[in-house]
Amino acid sequence: KYCKIIKVDDEGKVLYNREFELDDRYYGINGIRYEGGDKVGIFYSGWNEKIDSWYSNLFYDVVDVEKPIVKKVAKMFIDKRLGNGLSFGGIEIKKVDDNGELIFGNISPEEGYDGIVILKLDNEYKEKWMKVYWNGKNFCYFNGVVKDREGNYVIYGDINYKIWSLSNEIILMKVDSGGGVKYMQIFGIGNEWNEIRGLEVNDKGELIGLFKWSTEEDGEYKRYISIGKITVE
C-alpha cells in the first residue's frame, strides 16, 4: 500500500526520505527506474483482497518525489493462461534499439513453481509480446541480466528442484532482443548449495560471475564466496 524512496549521495548522506501511497490495496514493488529530475518510475503488482489472489497485472507509475505526486502510466495485463494469480519479482529494465524496453523478471503462478519472464513494451508502455521460460515444475529464480557486446542479454539465476530444498544449481540463459534463446546452461560449483549473485561482461567480452556455494568437508558443510570466469561451450 505504501512505498518509501530514499535518495543518498556517494557518501551515504540522505538527501530525501519520502513515503507515499500507491493505492488502497497492498502492492509489492518489483522494480524502479530513474526518470530524470525528481521523478522515479515504479513497477509493481499486488494482492487483491476481494478474491484472495494475486493480480494478473503489472503496473507502472511515475512519482514526483518532491511533491509527492503519483501519475498512473500503465497497467499491463498478463495472460491468465500462464496460471491463476500471477505475481512478479526482481524486475530489471533494459532499453532496446527501437527505444522500446525489455522487462526481465520472475513470474510465479499460484501453483507454486517459478519461471523467468521477458516482457517487451513500446514507448507508451503497451505490451508487444511476452515470453516465459519454465524449467519443468522446478523453481527457476531470476537474479539479474547483463547486456553483452553483441547486443544480446545474459540472464542469470538459480534453480531449486524442490521448494525449500538445500540443493540447487545455477542457470545462465542468453537471449536476443526478440527473446530468442541463444543458449541455456545449468551448472554447479559446490556439491549442495549453488548461487550466482552477480554477473558482468569485462573488456574482453568474457562473463565474470560472483558465486556463493557450499561443499561438504570432514563431515560438515562449508560455505564459500568466489569470483570466476564462466566459459559456455
C-alpha positions in Angstrom: 0.0 0.0 0.0 2.8 2.4 0.9 6.1 3.0 -0.8 9.3 4.7 0.5 12.0 6.1 -1.6 15.3 7.2 -0.1 18.0 9.1 -2.0 21.6 9.3 -0.8 24.7 10.8 -2.2 28.0 9.0 -2.8 29.0 9.4 0.8 25.7 7.8 2.1 24.2 11.1 3.3 20.4 11.0 3.0 19.1 13.7 0.6 15.5 12.8 1.0 13.3 10.2 2.5 9.7 10.1 1.1 6.8 7.9 1.8 3.6 7.9 -0.3 0.6 5.8 -1.1 0.3 3.9 -4.4 -3.3 2.7 -4.0 -5.8 1.5 -1.4 -4.6 -2.1 -1.8 -1.5 -3.9 -0.9 1.3 -3.9 -3.5 4.8 -5.2 -3.8 7.5 -3.1 -5.5 9.1 -5.1 -8.3 11.5 -2.6 -9.8 12.3 1.1 -10.1 13.8 3.4 -12.8 15.1 6.9 -12.7 13.0 9.2 -15.0 15.0 12.4 -14.6 14.8 15.2 -12.1 13.0 14.1 -9.0 10.8 11.6 -10.9 11.1 7.9 -10.2 9.2 5.2 -12.2 7.9 2.2 -10.2 6.8 -1.2 -11.4 4.6 -3.1 -9.0 2.0 -5.9 -8.8 -0.4 -6.6 -5.9 -2.7 -8.7 -3.8 -6.5 -8.5 -4.5 -8.2 -9.0 -1.1 -11.6 -9.3 -2.7 -10.7 -12.5 -4.5 -7.8 -13.5 -2.2 -5.4 -13.8 -5.1 -2.6 -12.0 -6.8 -3.4 -9.7 -9.7 -2.5 -10.9 -13.1 -1.3 -7.4 -13.9 1.9 -5.4 -13.7 1.5 -1.7 -13.1 3.8 1.3 -13.8 3.5 4.7 -12.1 5.8 7.7 -12.1 6.3 9.5 -8.8 7.4 13.1 -8.4 9.2 12.6 -5.2 9.4 16.3 -4.1 5.6 16.7 -4.2 4.9 13.7 -3.9 2.5 13.2 -6.9 1.8 9.8 -8.3 1.0 9.7 -12.0 -0.5 6.4 -13.2 1.1 5.5 -16.5 0.3 1.9 -17.5 -1.4 -1.3 -16.5 -0.1 -4.4 -18.3 -2.4 -7.4 -18.3 -0.7 -10.8 -18.2 -2.3 -13.7 -19.9 -4.1 -15.9 -17.4 -3.4 -19.0 -19.4 0.0 -18.9 -17.7 -1.6 -19.6 -14.4 -4.0 -18.2 -11.9 -2.9 -15.3 -9.8 0.5 -14.4 -11.1 3.0 -12.4 -9.0 6.2 -10.8 -10.1 9.6 -10.3 -8.6 13.1 -9.0 -9.2 12.4 -6.8 -12.2 15.1 -5.1 -14.3 14.5 -2.8 -17.2 16.7 -2.5 -20.3 16.4 -0.1 -23.3 16.5 -1.6 -26.8 17.5 -0.1 -30.1 13.9 1.0 -31.1 13.5 2.9 -27.9 11.1 0.3 -26.6 12.1 -1.6 -23.4 12.6 -5.2 -22.3 11.4 -6.0 -18.8 13.2 -9.0 -17.2 12.0 -10.7 -14.0 10.4 -13.6 -12.1 6.9 -14.8 -12.5 5.0 -17.1 -10.1 1.6 -18.7 -10.6 -0.4 -19.9 -7.6 0.6 -23.4 -8.4 3.9 -22.7 -6.8 6.6 -23.0 -9.4 8.6 -20.1 -10.8 9.8 -19.0 -14.2 11.8 -16.3 -15.9 9.7 -13.7 -17.8 10.6 -11.2 -20.5 8.1 -8.5 -21.4 8.6 -6.2 -24.4 7.0 -2.8 -24.1 6.7 0.0 -26.6 7.3 3.7 -25.8 3.8 4.0 -24.4 4.3 1.0 -22.1 2.0 -1.2 -24.1 2.8 -4.8 -24.3 4.2 -6.0 -27.6 5.0 -9.6 -26.5 5.8 -11.7 -23.5 7.8 -14.9 -23.2 8.1 -17.1 -20.1 10.7 -19.7 -19.7 9.9 -22.6 -17.3 12.2 -25.4 -16.3 9.7 -28.1 -15.9 8.0 -27.9 -12.5 11.1 -26.6 -10.8 11.7 -23.2 -9.2 13.7 -21.0 -11.6 14.6 -17.7 -9.9 15.7 -14.6 -11.8 18.6 -12.8 -10.2 19.7 -10.3 -12.9 20.6 -9.6 -16.5 23.6 -8.1 -18.4 24.0 -7.0 -22.0 26.9 -8.4 -23.9 29.0 -6.7 -26.7 26.8 -8.2 -29.4 23.6 -6.7 -28.0 22.3 -10.0 -26.6 21.2 -10.3 -22.9 22.6 -12.9 -20.5 20.1 -13.8 -17.8 21.4 -15.4 -14.6 19.6 -17.0 -11.7 19.2 -20.1 -9.6 17.2 -23.3 -9.9 15.6 -25.2 -7.0 14.3 -28.7 -7.8 12.1 -28.8 -4.7 10.8 -26.0 -2.6 12.9 -25.1 0.4 15.4 -27.6 -0.8 19.1 -27.1 0.2 20.2 -28.4 -3.2 20.2 -26.1 -6.2 22.1 -25.1 -9.3 22.9 -22.0 -11.4 21.2 -21.1 -14.6 22.6 -18.9 -17.4 20.5 -18.1 -20.4 21.4 -15.8 -23.4 18.6 -14.3 -25.4 18.4 -11.8 -28.3 16.3 -8.7 -28.3 13.4 -10.7 -29.6 13.5 -13.2 -26.7 15.0 -16.0 -28.8 17.2 -18.3 -26.8 20.9 -18.5 -27.9 21.9 -20.9 -25.2 20.9 -22.2 -21.7 23.4 -23.7 -19.3 22.7 -25.2 -15.8 25.7 -26.0 -13.6 27.0 -26.0 -10.1 30.3 -25.3 -8.2 29.8 -26.9 -4.8 28.1 -30.2 -4.2 25.0 -28.8 -2.5 24.2 -25.1 -2.4 25.0 -23.0 -5.5 24.0 -19.4 -6.1 25.1 -16.7 -8.6 24.8 -13.2 -7.0 26.3 -11.1 -9.8 27.5 -11.1 -13.4 29.4 -8.7 -15.6 31.0 -8.6 -19.1 34.6 -7.5 -19.0 36.6 -5.6 -21.6 37.4 -8.9 -23.4 33.7 -9.8 -23.6 34.1 -12.6 -21.0 31.5 -13.4 -18.4 32.7 -12.9 -14.8 30.4 -14.3 -12.1 30.1 -13.7 -8.3 29.1 -17.0 -6.7 28.1 -18.3 -3.3 28.4 -22.1 -2.8 28.9 -24.9 -0.3 30.7 -28.2 -0.1 31.0 -31.0 2.4 34.4 -31.3 4.1 35.2 -33.5 7.0 31.6 -34.3 7.7 30.4 -30.7 7.8 29.3 -28.1 5.2 31.5 -25.1 4.5 30.3 -22.1 2.6 32.3 -20.0 0.2 32.1 -16.9 -1.9 34.2 -16.8 -5.2 34.6 -14.8 -8.4 35.3 -16.6 -11.6 35.2 -16.6 -15.4 32.3 -18.5 -17.0 33.0 -20.4 -20.2 29.9 -21.5 -22.1 30.6 -24.4 -24.5 
